[in-house]
Amino acid sequence: MYYTDETIVFLNGEYVKAKDAKVGLYNQTMHYGNGVFEGIRSYETPDGTRIFKAKEHYDRLHYSADKMHISLRYSSEELEQITYRLLELNDLSDAYIRPLVYLGENMSLTPTDEVNVVIMVWEWGKYLGDKMLKVMLSSYQRPNPKACHVQAKVVGHYTNSILATTEAKQKGFDEALLTDINGNVAEGPGANFFFEKDGKLVTAPLGNILSGITRATVFELAQELGVEIEERFFKPEELLNADAAFFCGTAAEVIGIEQFNDYRFPMNWEDTNSYLVQRMYKRRVATNEYKHVYL
C-alpha cells in the first residue's frame, strides 16, 4: 500500500529503496515511543508540484524534536529541498509526506546521541475519506498537558489515538471526538475540531490540543471570508445545539461531520460557513496560493 520494490525513501543523507532500508531492533523509538514525526501533503498546482506549508511543518518537527531532547541536524530549508527531490525521484505530485525522526539503540530512559531521519512519500487519499462523518464521544481523553508536550507530534502519543479510533469503529462510527482532562471537547484522534452555531465557528484553545497547521489555515480562510471564530472551552453537551461541525488536518484536509453520537447536525452542509471554508481550502491548496518554497 505504501511502497513498491522501486519506491525511494530518504534515510540519513541517502536516497535508498524502501525495501532496502534497515532499522535496528533495539531503537528507543520502537520500544518507548520517543520519536517525532510530521504529516505533510504536496499538490499538483499550475506552478507544478508544491508542498503545502512545508516550512511550517518542518518548523514544527524541530519544535517537537526540541521538546523531546532530540537533536535534529537538518534545517527546515534542507528538509524541504530533500522532500522536493524525493517527490521527483518517486514521480509523485499529489502525495502524502511522512518525515520521521527515530532514535538509536538505547534501552534506557535517556536521550540518545544517535538520531535517524527518514522521509517517505506515497499516494494517499484523504485520511477520513470524502463522505460526511459519524462521530462518537470517546471514552478516552487526551493526555494531560502536564504529563507530556501535547503540542508536539510525538510517536508515543498516538497510542491514545489508536485506542479512540478503534473504539469508535467498533461501535459503528467513523471517528471519535475526545475531551481534555477537564471534560471539555479537545479534538479528534488525528485532527482538530470545529463546530458552527449561527454562522460562527467555535474551537478549543491551544494548551490541550495539537497546534494544527491546517487549523491555523482555517483561521486564515475564515478571516478572508468574514467568518468569526471563537476559541474557548466547551462541553460535549453544547454540540447538541450546534448547526454543523468538521474536522481538519493535513491528512484529513477539511471534512464535514453529519452526526455526533445520536444527534444529527440540522443544517444542510452546503449552506454552512463550514462548507465555505472546506471549499476555499481545496481551492487554496490546488492553486498554490501558499507559495513559500526553497528552490
C-alpha positions as a LaTeX table, in Angstrom:
\begin{tabular}{lrrr}
\hline
Residue & $x$ (\AA) & $y$ (\AA) & $z$ (\AA) \\
\hline
Met1 & 0.00 & 0.00 & 0.00 \\
Tyr2 & 2.73 & 2.44 & 0.91 \\
Tyr3 & 5.65 & 1.35 & $-1.24$ \\
Thr4 & 6.74 & $-0.92$ & $-4.06$ \\
Asp5 & 10.05 & $-2.52$ & $-4.90$ \\
Glu6 & 11.02 & 0.71 & $-6.67$ \\
Thr7 & 9.96 & 3.24 & $-4.02$ \\
Ile8 & 12.72 & 5.56 & $-2.85$ \\
Val9 & 13.00 & 6.98 & 0.67 \\
Phe10 & 15.43 & 9.45 & 2.19 \\
Leu11 & 17.37 & 7.90 & 5.07 \\
Asn12 & 20.20 & 9.65 & 6.92 \\
Gly13 & 21.56 & 11.57 & 3.96 \\
Glu14 & 20.94 & 8.99 & 1.23 \\
Tyr15 & 18.13 & 8.15 & $-1.16$ \\
Val16 & 17.60 & 4.41 & $-0.93$ \\
Lys17 & 14.94 & 1.89 & $-1.87$ \\
Ala18 & 12.36 & 1.41 & 0.86 \\
Lys19 & 12.77 & $-2.35$ & 0.70 \\
Asp20 & 16.49 & $-2.00$ & 1.48 \\
Ala21 & 16.15 & 0.44 & 4.40 \\
Lys22 & 17.19 & $-1.14$ & 7.70 \\
Val23 & 16.14 & $-0.27$ & 11.24 \\
Gly24 & 17.83 & $-1.54$ & 14.41 \\
Leu25 & 15.59 & $-3.72$ & 16.57 \\
Tyr26 & 16.79 & $-2.03$ & 19.75 \\
Asn27 & 15.94 & 1.53 & 18.76 \\
Gln28 & 14.39 & 3.62 & 21.52 \\
Thr29 & 11.55 & 4.89 & 19.34 \\
Met30 & 10.16 & 1.42 & 18.71 \\
His31 & 10.44 & 0.33 & 22.34 \\
Tyr32 & 9.43 & 3.51 & 24.18 \\
Gly33 & 7.81 & 5.79 & 21.60 \\
Asn34 & 10.42 & 8.55 & 21.84 \\
Gly35 & 10.46 & 9.86 & 18.31 \\
Val36 & 8.77 & 12.68 & 16.40 \\
Phe37 & 7.13 & 12.95 & 13.02 \\
Glu38 & 5.11 & 15.12 & 10.67 \\
Gly39 & 2.29 & 14.66 & 8.19 \\
Ile40 & 2.56 & 16.86 & 5.10 \\
Arg41 & 0.89 & 16.97 & 1.69 \\
Ser42 & 2.04 & 18.04 & $-1.74$ \\
Tyr43 & $-0.27$ & 19.01 & $-4.58$ \\
Glu44 & $-0.13$ & 19.34 & $-8.32$ \\
Thr45 & $-0.70$ & 23.04 & $-9.00$ \\
Pro46 & $-0.47$ & 25.33 & $-12.05$ \\
Asp47 & 3.08 & 26.07 & $-10.89$ \\
Gly48 & 3.98 & 22.39 & $-10.67$ \\
Thr49 & 4.35 & 20.22 & $-7.58$ \\
Arg50 & 4.16 & 22.26 & $-4.38$ \\
Ile51 & 4.33 & 21.16 & $-0.76$ \\
Phe52 & 1.64 & 22.82 & 1.34 \\
Lys53 & 3.17 & 24.93 & 4.10 \\
Ala54 & 6.40 & 22.95 & 4.14 \\
Lys55 & 8.26 & 25.44 & 6.32 \\
Glu56 & 5.54 & 25.44 & 8.97 \\
His57 & 5.51 & 21.65 & 9.11 \\
Tyr58 & 9.28 & 21.31 & 9.31 \\
Asp59 & 9.49 & 24.10 & 11.88 \\
Arg60 & 7.01 & 22.10 & 13.98 \\
Leu61 & 9.15 & 18.99 & 13.53 \\
His62 & 12.02 & 20.96 & 15.04 \\
Tyr63 & 9.78 & 22.11 & 17.88 \\
Ser64 & 8.73 & 18.53 & 18.59 \\
Ala65 & 12.32 & 17.28 & 18.49 \\
Asp66 & 13.47 & 20.02 & 20.84 \\
Lys67 & 10.73 & 19.18 & 23.35 \\
Met68 & 11.82 & 15.52 & 23.32 \\
His69 & 15.55 & 16.37 & 23.68 \\
Ile70 & 16.28 & 15.14 & 20.16 \\
Ser71 & 18.97 & 16.83 & 18.08 \\
Leu72 & 17.70 & 17.28 & 14.52 \\
Arg73 & 20.66 & 18.17 & 12.33 \\
Tyr74 & 18.79 & 19.21 & 9.19 \\
Ser75 & 17.32 & 22.70 & 8.91 \\
Ser76 & 13.74 & 23.25 & 7.75 \\
Glu77 & 15.08 & 24.56 & 4.46 \\
Glu78 & 17.22 & 21.47 & 3.92 \\
Leu79 & 14.34 & 19.15 & 4.75 \\
Glu80 & 12.12 & 20.94 & 2.25 \\
Gln81 & 14.72 & 20.65 & $-0.50$ \\
Ile82 & 15.21 & 16.96 & 0.30 \\
Thr83 & 11.46 & 16.37 & 0.11 \\
Tyr84 & 11.10 & 18.01 & $-3.30$ \\
Arg85 & 13.92 & 15.81 & $-4.59$ \\
Leu86 & 12.25 & 12.73 & $-3.07$ \\
Leu87 & 8.95 & 13.54 & $-4.77$ \\
Glu88 & 10.80 & 13.90 & $-8.05$ \\
Leu89 & 12.58 & 10.57 & $-7.63$ \\
Asn90 & 9.26 & 8.83 & $-6.97$ \\
Asp91 & 7.46 & 10.70 & $-9.77$ \\
Leu92 & 4.81 & 11.99 & $-7.37$ \\
Ser93 & 2.91 & 15.29 & $-7.27$ \\
Asp94 & $-0.25$ & 14.72 & $-5.22$ \\
Ala95 & 1.33 & 12.88 & $-2.33$ \\
Tyr96 & 1.41 & 12.37 & 1.41 \\
Ile97 & 4.78 & 13.02 & 3.04 \\
Arg98 & 5.88 & 11.38 & 6.28 \\
Pro99 & 9.12 & 12.59 & 7.91 \\
Leu100 & 10.06 & 10.51 & 10.93 \\
Val101 & 12.86 & 11.17 & 13.38 \\
Tyr102 & 13.69 & 7.99 & 15.27 \\
Leu103 & 16.42 & 7.28 & 17.77 \\
Gly104 & 19.27 & 4.83 & 18.01 \\
Glu105 & 19.66 & 1.70 & 20.07 \\
Asn106 & 19.07 & 2.59 & 23.71 \\
Met107 & 17.13 & 0.60 & 26.29 \\
Ser108 & 17.44 & 3.26 & 28.99 \\
Leu109 & 15.02 & 6.14 & 29.50 \\
Thr110 & 17.50 & 8.82 & 28.48 \\
Pro111 & 18.13 & 10.65 & 25.20 \\
Thr112 & 20.40 & 9.00 & 22.67 \\
Asp113 & 23.10 & 10.62 & 20.58 \\
Glu114 & 22.14 & 8.60 & 17.51 \\
Val115 & 19.32 & 10.36 & 15.65 \\
Asn116 & 17.93 & 8.95 & 12.41 \\
Val117 & 15.91 & 10.89 & 9.86 \\
Val118 & 13.73 & 9.17 & 7.29 \\
Ile119 & 11.29 & 10.79 & 4.85 \\
Met120 & 8.73 & 8.69 & 2.97 \\
Val121 & 6.22 & 9.73 & 0.28 \\
Trp122 & 3.27 & 7.88 & $-1.17$ \\
Glu123 & $-0.09$ & 8.38 & $-2.82$ \\
Trp124 & $-2.75$ & 8.55 & $-0.12$ \\
Gly125 & $-6.33$ & 9.75 & $-0.34$ \\
Lys126 & $-7.93$ & 11.83 & 2.36 \\
Tyr127 & $-7.39$ & 10.11 & 5.68 \\
Leu128 & $-11.06$ & 10.26 & 6.69 \\
Gly129 & $-12.42$ & 9.93 & 3.18 \\
Asp130 & $-14.78$ & 12.29 & 1.36 \\
Lys131 & $-18.16$ & 11.48 & 2.88 \\
Met132 & $-19.69$ & 13.22 & 5.87 \\
Leu133 & $-18.67$ & 11.55 & 9.12 \\
Lys134 & $-20.48$ & 9.95 & 12.02 \\
Val135 & $-18.56$ & 10.73 & 15.20 \\
Met136 & $-18.92$ & 9.50 & 18.78 \\
Leu137 & $-17.73$ & 10.92 & 22.07 \\
Ser138 & $-14.79$ & 8.78 & 23.09 \\
Ser139 & $-14.41$ & 7.19 & 26.50 \\
Tyr140 & $-10.73$ & 8.16 & 26.23 \\
Gln141 & $-9.33$ & 11.61 & 26.99 \\
Arg142 & $-6.43$ & 13.50 & 25.52 \\
Pro143 & $-3.22$ & 13.25 & 27.60 \\
Asn144 & $-2.71$ & 15.61 & 30.50 \\
Pro145 & $-0.53$ & 18.50 & 29.21 \\
Lys146 & 1.42 & 18.32 & 32.46 \\
Ala147 & 2.32 & 14.71 & 31.65 \\
Cys148 & 3.70 & 15.35 & 28.16 \\
His149 & 4.08 & 18.01 & 25.47 \\
Val150 & 0.68 & 17.74 & 23.78 \\
Gln151 & 1.57 & 20.27 & 21.08 \\
Ala152 & 4.47 & 18.11 & 19.87 \\
Lys153 & 3.88 & 15.30 & 17.36 \\
Val154 & 5.47 & 12.51 & 19.36 \\
Val155 & 5.29 & 8.90 & 18.19 \\
Gly156 & 4.14 & 7.53 & 21.54 \\
His157 & 1.24 & 9.96 & 21.85 \\
Tyr158 & $-0.64$ & 8.19 & 19.08 \\
Thr159 & $-1.41$ & 5.09 & 21.12 \\
Asn160 & $-4.17$ & 7.31 & 22.55 \\
Ser161 & $-5.41$ & 7.99 & 19.02 \\
Ile162 & $-5.40$ & 4.30 & 18.10 \\
Leu163 & $-7.50$ & 3.43 & 21.14 \\
Ala164 & $-10.05$ & 6.16 & 20.43 \\
Thr165 & $-10.43$ & 5.45 & 16.72 \\
Thr166 & $-10.66$ & 1.69 & 17.27 \\
Glu167 & $-13.36$ & 2.14 & 19.90 \\
Ala168 & $-15.37$ & 4.38 & 17.55 \\
Lys169 & $-15.18$ & 1.99 & 14.62 \\
Gln170 & $-16.09$ & $-0.99$ & 16.78 \\
Lys171 & $-19.26$ & 0.88 & 17.75 \\
Gly172 & $-20.21$ & 1.69 & 14.16 \\
Phe173 & $-18.89$ & 5.25 & 13.93 \\
Asp174 & $-16.32$ & 6.70 & 11.53 \\
Glu175 & $-14.24$ & 8.54 & 14.10 \\
Ala176 & $-14.00$ & 9.66 & 17.73 \\
Leu177 & $-14.07$ & 13.01 & 19.49 \\
Leu178 & $-12.01$ & 13.27 & 22.66 \\
Thr179 & $-12.24$ & 15.54 & 25.68 \\
Asp180 & $-9.42$ & 17.00 & 27.75 \\
Ile181 & $-8.74$ & 16.21 & 31.40 \\
Asn182 & $-11.43$ & 18.70 & 32.47 \\
Gly183 & $-14.14$ & 17.18 & 30.29 \\
Asn184 & $-14.03$ & 19.91 & 27.64 \\
Val185 & $-14.06$ & 18.96 & 23.97 \\
Ala186 & $-10.49$ & 18.81 & 22.70 \\
Glu187 & $-10.00$ & 17.26 & 19.25 \\
Gly188 & $-10.20$ & 14.08 & 17.21 \\
Pro189 & $-7.58$ & 11.31 & 17.27 \\
Gly190 & $-5.77$ & 12.86 & 14.31 \\
Ala191 & $-7.49$ & 16.15 & 13.52 \\
Asn192 & $-8.64$ & 19.38 & 15.13 \\
Phe193 & $-12.35$ & 20.03 & 15.65 \\
Phe194 & $-14.66$ & 22.98 & 14.94 \\
Phe195 & $-18.40$ & 23.39 & 15.33 \\
Glu196 & $-20.66$ & 26.05 & 13.86 \\
Lys197 & $-23.52$ & 27.90 & 15.55 \\
Asp198 & $-25.41$ & 30.81 & 13.96 \\
Gly199 & $-22.64$ & 31.21 & 11.39 \\
Lys200 & $-19.82$ & 31.43 & 13.96 \\
Leu201 & $-17.12$ & 28.76 & 14.23 \\
Val202 & $-16.01$ & 27.59 & 17.67 \\
Thr203 & $-12.91$ & 25.55 & 18.52 \\
Ala204 & $-10.91$ & 24.58 & 21.58 \\
Pro205 & $-7.99$ & 26.85 & 22.55 \\
Leu206 & $-4.40$ & 25.71 & 22.45 \\
Gly207 & $-2.99$ & 24.05 & 25.51 \\
Asn208 & $-4.71$ & 20.68 & 25.46 \\
Ile209 & $-4.62$ & 20.09 & 21.70 \\
Leu210 & $-2.15$ & 19.83 & 18.85 \\
Ser211 & $-1.42$ & 23.20 & 17.30 \\
Gly212 & $-2.58$ & 22.10 & 13.86 \\
Ile213 & $-1.23$ & 23.76 & 10.74 \\
Thr214 & $-4.49$ & 23.11 & 8.92 \\
Arg215 & $-6.26$ & 24.54 & 11.96 \\
Ala216 & $-4.22$ & 27.73 & 11.58 \\
Thr217 & $-5.12$ & 27.77 & 7.89 \\
Val218 & $-8.82$ & 27.59 & 8.78 \\
Phe219 & $-8.34$ & 30.75 & 10.84 \\
Glu220 & $-6.75$ & 32.47 & 7.84 \\
Leu221 & $-9.52$ & 31.40 & 5.48 \\
Ala222 & $-12.27$ & 32.35 & 7.90 \\
Gln223 & $-10.82$ & 35.83 & 8.23 \\
Glu224 & $-10.82$ & 36.22 & 4.45 \\
Leu225 & $-14.43$ & 35.01 & 4.34 \\
Gly226 & $-15.51$ & 37.31 & 7.15 \\
Val227 & $-16.45$ & 34.33 & 9.32 \\
Glu228 & $-15.94$ & 34.74 & 13.07 \\
Ile229 & $-14.01$ & 32.11 & 15.02 \\
Glu230 & $-14.14$ & 31.86 & 18.79 \\
Glu231 & $-11.54$ & 29.91 & 20.77 \\
Arg232 & $-12.96$ & 28.74 & 24.08 \\
Phe233 & $-13.64$ & 25.71 & 26.24 \\
Phe234 & $-16.96$ & 23.93 & 25.75 \\
Lys235 & $-18.57$ & 20.71 & 26.93 \\
Pro236 & $-19.80$ & 17.93 & 24.62 \\
Glu237 & $-23.40$ & 18.79 & 25.53 \\
Glu238 & $-23.09$ & 22.10 & 23.69 \\
Leu239 & $-22.71$ & 20.21 & 20.42 \\
Leu240 & $-26.30$ & 19.01 & 20.76 \\
Asn241 & $-27.38$ & 22.55 & 19.88 \\
Ala242 & $-24.82$ & 23.15 & 17.10 \\
Asp243 & $-25.68$ & 23.66 & 13.43 \\
Ala244 & $-22.67$ & 21.90 & 11.87 \\
Ala245 & $-19.17$ & 20.62 & 12.62 \\
Phe246 & $-15.96$ & 19.50 & 10.93 \\
Phe247 & $-12.52$ & 18.01 & 11.46 \\
Cys248 & $-9.41$ & 19.48 & 9.88 \\
Gly249 & $-5.85$ & 18.23 & 9.50 \\
Thr250 & $-3.22$ & 17.74 & 6.83 \\
Ala251 & $-4.15$ & 14.11 & 6.22 \\
Ala252 & $-7.90$ & 14.67 & 6.52 \\
Glu253 & $-7.93$ & 18.18 & 4.99 \\
Val254 & $-11.37$ & 19.67 & 5.91 \\
Ile255 & $-14.13$ & 17.09 & 6.30 \\
Gly256 & $-17.69$ & 17.66 & 7.48 \\
Ile257 & $-19.39$ & 15.80 & 10.32 \\
Glu258 & $-23.05$ & 14.87 & 9.91 \\
Gln259 & $-23.66$ & 13.23 & 13.26 \\
Phe260 & $-22.35$ & 13.39 & 16.83 \\
Asn261 & $-23.48$ & 10.40 & 18.90 \\
Asp262 & $-27.23$ & 10.23 & 18.13 \\
Tyr263 & $-27.50$ & 13.93 & 17.20 \\
Arg264 & $-27.60$ & 14.88 & 13.52 \\
Phe265 & $-26.46$ & 18.41 & 12.79 \\
Pro266 & $-29.52$ & 20.16 & 11.31 \\
Met267 & $-28.08$ & 22.50 & 8.70 \\
Asn268 & $-27.55$ & 21.38 & 5.14 \\
Trp269 & $-23.76$ & 21.15 & 4.83 \\
Glu270 & $-23.69$ & 23.16 & 1.60 \\
Asp271 & $-25.46$ & 26.05 & 3.37 \\
Thr272 & $-22.91$ & 26.40 & 6.18 \\
Asn273 & $-19.87$ & 28.61 & 6.61 \\
Ser274 & $-18.00$ & 25.41 & 7.39 \\
Tyr275 & $-18.64$ & 24.28 & 3.82 \\
Leu276 & $-17.29$ & 27.59 & 2.51 \\
Val277 & $-14.10$ & 27.00 & 4.49 \\
Gln278 & $-13.84$ & 23.48 & 3.08 \\
Arg279 & $-14.23$ & 24.70 & $-0.50$ \\
Met280 & $-11.79$ & 27.54 & $-0.02$ \\
Tyr281 & $-9.21$ & 25.19 & 1.49 \\
Lys282 & $-9.45$ & 22.86 & $-1.51$ \\
Arg283 & $-9.06$ & 25.76 & $-3.89$ \\
Arg284 & $-6.16$ & 27.22 & $-1.93$ \\
Val285 & $-4.03$ & 24.08 & $-1.96$ \\
Ala286 & $-4.86$ & 23.28 & $-5.60$ \\
Thr287 & $-3.88$ & 26.69 & $-6.91$ \\
Asn288 & $-0.68$ & 27.08 & $-4.92$ \\
Glu289 & $-1.74$ & 30.29 & $-3.22$ \\
Tyr290 & 0.70 & 29.43 & $-0.45$ \\
Lys291 & 3.86 & 29.67 & $-2.49$ \\
His292 & 6.63 & 29.60 & 0.09 \\
Val293 & 9.27 & 27.25 & $-1.25$ \\
Tyr294 & 13.04 & 26.91 & $-1.00$ \\
Leu295 & 14.23 & 26.21 & $-4.54$ \\
\hline
\end{tabular}
